[in-house]
Amino acid sequence: MPICDGVTATKEIHQRYPWMRILVLTTFDDDEYVWKSLEAGAMGYILKRKPSEQIATAIRAAYQGYSQLSPAIAPKVFANLKPTDSISTKILNQLSQRELEVLKLVGEGKNNQEISQELHLSIGNVKNYMTQILSKLSLRDRVAAALLAQKYLLV
């Protein structure tokens, strides 16, 4: 593109018109360009070498709100996804320091009494923290919280 590159154009369009759906149609399939395009706001990334009917299908799908990735691109995107990192970040960002301490101890298998003693809290406060943790992380019960803590907080 003569004025700016596709990533810059995607970012500019996405910032000015956030409702607009952007599908990158390009010859570039290097990882960095793919990631920068998706981070800039593209809903999809299609290589020009695809048959025209597949490109048309991708355009229609993007128009309807569906993300599109060329089959050659999709494995690169999924290989670089780090769900553990994003879930850990979500946990760290949503919970207070005290809630994280309680969650870690739940992950270690401690009951409310043991947590209250270790953190110098009343049992009622521990129960309140557990309620907040379950609500903030959309968890069903204490077992789900313990499993999540063990998996993502390196208990």
Beta strands, then each sheet from edge to edge (+ up, - down):
strand 1: 23-26
strand 2: 44-47
strand 3: 68-69
sheet 1: 1+ 2+ 3+
end
